Structure formats: structure tokens, C-alpha cells
Amino acid sequence: MKGGIRAVELSTGKAPHVDLNLLVALDALLQERNVTRAGRRVGLSQPAMSAALSRLRRIFGDELLVRVKREYHLSPLGRELAEPLRALVTQMEQMLEKRAAFDPATERRAFTIGASDYATWLLLHPLLKELNARAPNVTLHVYPLQPDLASMLEPGGVDVLILPMRDLVTGCPFEPLFPEEWVCAVCETNTEVGDELTKELFQALPHLGYVIGNQAVPSLAERQLDELGVERTVEVTTESFIVAPFMIRGTRYITTVPGRMVRRLASAAGVRVLECPYDIEGFVEAAYWNPINTSDPGHWWFRKILREVAARVAASPN
């Protein structure tokens, strides 16, 4: 039956039980009044449908279909069940057909993202343009990162969590979005720093660092510097990557931030961008989600749009 519910092979255990497959099989039997035709209707072989009929007879304590010469006739109970069961199966089919498609032009739905202000700033503007053009009834809510990243993807949490791939959320599917590097920024009038930043000066200058939440979880760059044993004095911290370049203007402070962002903000913030004198790895920003949402059509569509936007970010010059 095109667009309908198809049954899977039914087990034949000693303790019969009612399940969705049996209800679908019973509906087909009551509608077709023929075991072979009912089997074709739901995608079961004739032996499997005969086994289903035997189980249904045991469950209901009734023949349901009674053979009279070469034809089957419904028992009184079969006739009583036929109409309400047809309505129930039709309702299930309609529900599944509705779920099987997501029309962004007409659907009303809210999506939520958990991300740093850096990722939000890079992705949000092009993402909003896409949503406005292709999904006028879709709304978007963005939440800041929390120290317990995994909890943000629990049921009832955000739809998508945007993080560096090194900040893996165990057990959650993810897909890469775009690569990024860490760079240093100093005030453009800082005469202590020349065209290159030395290790000695990097350690000597006061630092402005990035942290997440009250637990002060440091950035991936700060963690790598700690792993390398780089001594430095972090005198100020902020939970905003975007604010950091503006905070160091007119000071001796140095900050380590994502390259795409600070290069775009350098002129407005009055900072110079320099390579970090220590070998710290860049990262790949990725989208994570709860596995229960993987096959949801609306969620799949939203991830597709996010991938398209991220691809343009990756292709654009820093």
C-alpha cells in the first residue's frame, strides 16, 4: 500500500502479545478478507500473514475471519473491530506521512543553538539570511556555552551544539563545519611588540584570557599552552571572544583568539594580529546533536542549512 504502514516479519513465540505490526496485519486482514492479499498489502509473505492471523485469533479468542467455502467472512467481533481499527491505522499513516516531510516554506518551528559568541557571530548573520529567505516561519534561539557541555544536549536542551572537535561530547553524532586557527592580538599602538611576537615577550606581557561560566573553563588555546608548560600571567578573563580584542585596546595586554574573528575585527578594535610563538593546534568547529534527533526531518533540514552556511564561511577569506 503506497504511503502506508508496512509490517516486518513477526516472531512466533509461545506468549503472544499485541504490537503495532499485529494491528497493521489485523487491519489488512479485515479489509482484504484474504490472507494472500492482506500479506501483499503490508509486505508480508503468505506464511507470515497466516502466522499473524493465528496469533490474533489466540489474543482475541475469536476466529475473526471465518472461511465459508472459498471465501472468508468476518466474524461478529471482526465486523465490530474493522471500522475503529481502520480509523486508527489511517491516523497512524497520516502522522507518519506528515513526519516524513519538512516544508521550510510553511512549517512553524523553533530551533536552538548552543555556541560561543565567536561561532554565533560568524554563523548567525548568514544563517539568519537563509532562514528569512527559505523558512519565514522558523525561529532561532541562541544560548551561550555552559561548562557541562554534554548536559546542553540532553532531552529538552539545544538542538545543535557548536564546538571545536577536540571538545568532544561523548556519544553524540557530529559533523565538521569549518577549520580555524589560534592567533594573538595586541593593541596596534603597543610599541613593545614588533612584527613578530617572541616567546619571551609572550610570557612577559599581561594576558587577557577566555573562560566559560563560573567554573572558568579555559579556551582550547589556553589549555594547550598549559599543557606545554608556558608560564604567563592571566590578569583578566572574559566569557566573550568578540569583546576580547576591544578590551585590550590602549593596553599592554595580549590575548589569544580565533583568527577568522579577530582579523575581521582588527580595524574596528584597533589591534594587530600576530602568529602565536608557540606551536598550538588549530581546531575544526563542529555541530553536535542528540542522536534522538538524527532522523527527524526538520532537524535534518536545519543541519543541512547550517552546513551550507559553514561551507561559505570556510571558503571566505579571513
matplotlib code that plots the C-alpha trace (Angstrom):
import matplotlib.pyplot as plt

x = [0.0, 1.7, 2.4, 1.0, 2.5, 4.4, 4.8, 8.0, 8.4, 6.5, 8.0, 6.1, 6.9, 4.7, 3.5, 1.6, 1.5, -0.2, 2.2, 2.0, 2.7, -0.2, -2.6, -1.5, -1.8, -5.3, -6.4, -5.2, -7.0, -10.2, -10.1, -9.0, -10.6, -7.9, -4.6, -2.6, -3.9, -3.5, 0.1, 0.8, -0.8, 1.6, 4.7, 4.4, 4.7, 1.6, 3.1, 3.9, 0.4, -1.1, 1.1, -0.1, -3.7, -3.2, -1.7, -4.5, -7.1, -5.3, -5.2, -8.8, -10.2, -12.1, -11.8, -12.0, -12.0, -14.2, -13.7, -17.0, -16.3, -13.7, -14.2, -13.5, -16.2, -15.8, -16.9, -19.2, -16.1, -14.2, -17.0, -17.0, -13.2, -13.0, -14.1, -12.4, -9.2, -9.2, -9.6, -6.7, -4.3, -5.3, -4.4, -1.0, -0.4, -1.2, 1.0, 3.9, 3.4, 3.3, 6.6, 8.2, 8.5, 9.5, 8.4, 10.5, 8.3, 5.3, 6.4, 6.4, 9.3, 11.8, 15.4, 18.0, 21.8, 24.4, 27.6, 30.3, 29.8, 32.6, 30.7, 27.4, 28.9, 30.5, 27.4, 24.4, 24.2, 24.4, 22.2, 19.5, 19.6, 18.9, 16.1, 14.5, 14.6, 13.7, 11.8, 9.9, 8.1, 11.2, 12.6, 16.1, 17.3, 21.0, 22.3, 25.8, 28.0, 27.8, 30.7, 28.8, 28.6, 27.0, 24.1, 23.2, 22.3, 20.1, 16.4, 14.9, 18.2, 19.5, 19.0, 22.6, 25.8, 28.7, 32.1, 35.7, 36.0, 38.6, 35.8, 34.0, 30.6, 30.8, 28.1, 26.6, 26.8, 28.6, 29.8, 32.6, 31.8, 34.9, 38.6, 40.1, 43.4, 44.6, 46.3, 47.5, 46.3, 47.9, 46.9, 48.1, 49.9, 51.8, 55.5, 56.9, 55.8, 57.4, 56.3, 56.9, 55.9, 58.7, 58.2, 59.9, 57.5, 54.5, 55.3, 56.2, 53.1, 49.9, 47.2, 43.5, 42.0, 38.7, 36.7, 33.3, 31.0, 31.5, 33.9, 36.2, 36.8, 39.6, 39.7, 41.2, 44.2, 44.7, 44.6, 47.2, 49.5, 49.1, 49.9, 53.1, 54.0, 54.0, 54.3, 52.2, 50.1, 46.4, 45.3, 41.8, 39.3, 36.2, 33.4, 33.4, 35.8, 34.4, 34.8, 38.5, 40.1, 38.2, 39.2, 43.0, 42.8, 45.2, 46.7, 49.8, 47.6, 47.8, 45.0, 44.9, 41.7, 40.3, 41.8, 38.8, 37.1, 39.9, 41.1, 37.6, 37.5, 41.1, 40.5, 37.4, 39.1, 42.4, 44.6, 47.3, 47.1, 50.3, 51.2, 51.5, 55.1, 54.1, 53.0, 49.4, 47.0, 44.1, 40.7, 37.7, 34.4, 31.7, 28.0, 26.8, 23.3, 21.4, 21.1, 17.3, 17.1, 19.2, 16.3, 13.9, 13.2, 13.1, 16.3, 18.0, 16.9, 18.3, 21.7, 21.8, 21.3, 24.0, 26.4, 25.8, 26.4, 29.5, 30.9, 30.6, 32.4, 35.2, 35.5, 35.6, 39.0, 39.9]
y = [0.0, 3.1, 5.6, 3.2, 1.3, -1.9, -4.7, -6.6, -10.3, -11.3, -13.6, -16.7, -17.0, -19.0, -15.9, -13.8, -10.1, -7.1, -4.9, -2.4, -5.0, -7.1, -4.2, -3.4, -7.0, -7.3, -4.1, -5.6, -8.9, -7.3, -5.0, -7.6, -10.7, -12.7, -13.8, -13.5, -10.1, -8.9, -10.0, -8.1, -5.0, -4.8, -6.5, -9.9, -13.3, -15.6, -17.9, -14.9, -13.4, -16.8, -16.9, -13.4, -14.4, -17.4, -15.1, -12.6, -15.4, -16.5, -12.9, -12.1, -15.6, -15.4, -16.6, -13.0, -14.4, -17.5, -19.5, -20.3, -22.4, -20.4, -17.1, -15.6, -13.7, -11.5, -12.9, -10.6, -9.4, -8.9, -6.7, -4.7, -4.2, -3.3, 0.3, 1.7, -0.2, 1.3, 4.7, 4.1, 2.8, 5.7, 8.1, 6.5, 6.6, 10.3, 11.0, 9.2, 10.9, 14.3, 13.5, 12.2, 15.7, 19.1, 22.0, 25.0, 27.4, 26.6, 24.8, 26.7, 25.5, 26.9, 25.7, 26.3, 26.5, 26.5, 28.3, 30.7, 34.3, 33.8, 30.9, 32.8, 35.9, 34.0, 31.8, 33.7, 36.5, 34.3, 31.7, 34.3, 35.4, 31.8, 31.3, 34.6, 33.6, 29.9, 29.4, 32.6, 30.8, 29.2, 30.9, 30.6, 30.9, 31.0, 30.1, 30.6, 27.6, 26.1, 24.3, 21.0, 20.8, 17.3, 18.5, 21.0, 18.2, 16.3, 16.0, 19.5, 21.1, 22.7, 21.2, 21.8, 22.5, 24.2, 23.3, 22.6, 18.9, 18.5, 19.3, 16.1, 15.3, 11.6, 9.5, 12.3, 12.5, 15.4, 16.8, 19.2, 22.8, 24.8, 24.9, 27.6, 28.7, 30.5, 33.8, 36.5, 40.1, 43.2, 46.9, 48.5, 51.1, 48.7, 49.6, 46.7, 44.3, 44.3, 42.5, 39.2, 38.0, 36.3, 33.6, 35.9, 38.8, 36.5, 35.3, 38.8, 40.6, 40.5, 38.2, 38.5, 35.0, 33.4, 31.2, 29.5, 30.0, 30.3, 27.3, 29.3, 26.6, 27.9, 28.1, 25.3, 27.6, 28.3, 24.6, 23.8, 26.5, 25.0, 21.5, 23.0, 24.4, 28.0, 30.4, 33.6, 35.9, 35.9, 39.1, 39.4, 36.9, 37.3, 35.0, 36.8, 36.2, 39.1, 41.6, 40.5, 42.5, 45.6, 45.2, 45.2, 48.4, 51.0, 48.5, 46.2, 43.1, 40.3, 37.8, 34.5, 34.3, 32.6, 34.0, 34.5, 36.6, 38.9, 39.6, 40.9, 43.0, 44.2, 47.6, 48.4, 47.1, 48.8, 45.7, 43.9, 40.2, 38.1, 34.5, 32.7, 31.9, 28.5, 25.6, 25.2, 23.4, 25.0, 23.3, 22.4, 23.8, 21.1, 20.7, 18.2, 16.9, 14.4, 11.1, 11.1, 14.0, 12.4, 11.2, 14.0, 15.7, 19.2, 18.7, 17.1, 20.2, 22.6, 20.8, 20.9, 24.7, 25.0, 23.0, 25.2, 28.4, 26.9, 26.0, 29.6, 30.7, 28.2, 29.5, 33.2, 34.9, 35.6]
z = [0.0, -1.2, 1.6, 4.2, 7.1, 6.3, 8.7, 9.5, 10.0, 13.1, 15.7, 16.7, 20.4, 22.8, 24.6, 22.0, 22.5, 20.8, 18.9, 16.1, 13.4, 14.6, 14.5, 11.0, 10.0, 11.5, 9.7, 6.4, 7.1, 8.0, 4.9, 2.3, 3.9, 2.2, 3.7, 0.5, -0.5, 3.1, 3.1, -0.1, 1.4, 4.3, 2.7, 4.4, 2.9, 2.9, 5.7, 7.8, 7.5, 8.3, 11.4, 12.3, 11.9, 14.2, 16.9, 16.5, 17.0, 20.2, 21.5, 20.8, 21.5, 18.2, 14.6, 13.3, 9.7, 9.1, 5.9, 4.1, 1.0, -0.9, 0.8, 4.2, 6.1, 9.2, 12.5, 14.6, 16.5, 13.2, 11.9, 15.2, 15.0, 11.4, 11.4, 14.5, 13.6, 10.1, 11.6, 14.0, 11.3, 8.9, 11.7, 12.2, 8.4, 8.3, 11.2, 9.6, 6.3, 7.9, 9.8, 6.6, 5.1, 6.3, 4.2, 5.3, 3.4, 5.6, 8.7, 12.1, 14.2, 16.7, 16.6, 19.4, 19.1, 21.9, 20.8, 21.8, 20.8, 18.2, 16.5, 16.8, 15.2, 12.2, 11.5, 12.7, 10.1, 7.0, 8.8, 9.5, 5.9, 4.8, 7.3, 6.3, 2.6, 2.9, 6.1, 7.1, 10.0, 11.5, 14.6, 16.1, 19.7, 20.6, 24.1, 25.5, 26.2, 29.7, 31.5, 31.3, 27.6, 27.4, 29.5, 26.9, 24.5, 26.9, 26.0, 26.3, 25.6, 22.5, 19.0, 17.9, 19.9, 18.1, 19.5, 18.5, 17.6, 20.4, 22.9, 22.0, 23.5, 24.1, 22.4, 20.3, 16.5, 15.0, 11.7, 10.9, 9.9, 9.2, 10.2, 12.5, 13.9, 17.0, 16.7, 19.1, 19.2, 20.8, 20.7, 17.4, 19.4, 21.6, 20.8, 22.9, 20.1, 16.7, 13.6, 15.3, 18.8, 20.7, 23.3, 25.9, 25.2, 25.0, 28.6, 29.8, 28.7, 30.8, 29.3, 28.8, 28.7, 27.7, 30.1, 30.1, 33.1, 36.8, 36.7, 34.5, 31.9, 29.7, 25.9, 23.9, 23.2, 26.9, 27.7, 25.1, 26.5, 29.9, 28.5, 27.0, 30.4, 29.1, 32.0, 31.7, 33.8, 33.0, 34.8, 33.2, 31.9, 29.8, 28.5, 25.2, 22.3, 20.5, 23.4, 24.0, 21.1, 22.2, 25.8, 25.1, 23.1, 24.6, 27.0, 27.1, 27.3, 24.8, 24.0, 22.1, 20.0, 16.8, 13.6, 11.4, 14.0, 15.1, 11.5, 10.7, 13.9, 13.9, 12.3, 14.5, 17.6, 16.9, 17.3, 15.4, 14.6, 15.1, 14.9, 18.3, 19.1, 20.4, 18.4, 19.3, 17.1, 15.4, 15.5, 13.5, 14.6, 14.6, 15.1, 17.7, 18.3, 20.4, 18.5, 19.0, 16.5, 13.8, 11.6, 12.4, 9.0, 10.4, 12.3, 9.3, 7.2, 9.8, 9.9, 6.1, 6.1, 8.8, 6.7, 3.7, 5.7, 7.3, 3.8, 2.8, 6.0, 5.3, 1.7, 2.5, 3.2, 6.8]

ax = plt.figure().add_subplot(projection="3d")
ax.plot(x, y, z, "-o")
ax.set_aspect("equal")
plt.show()
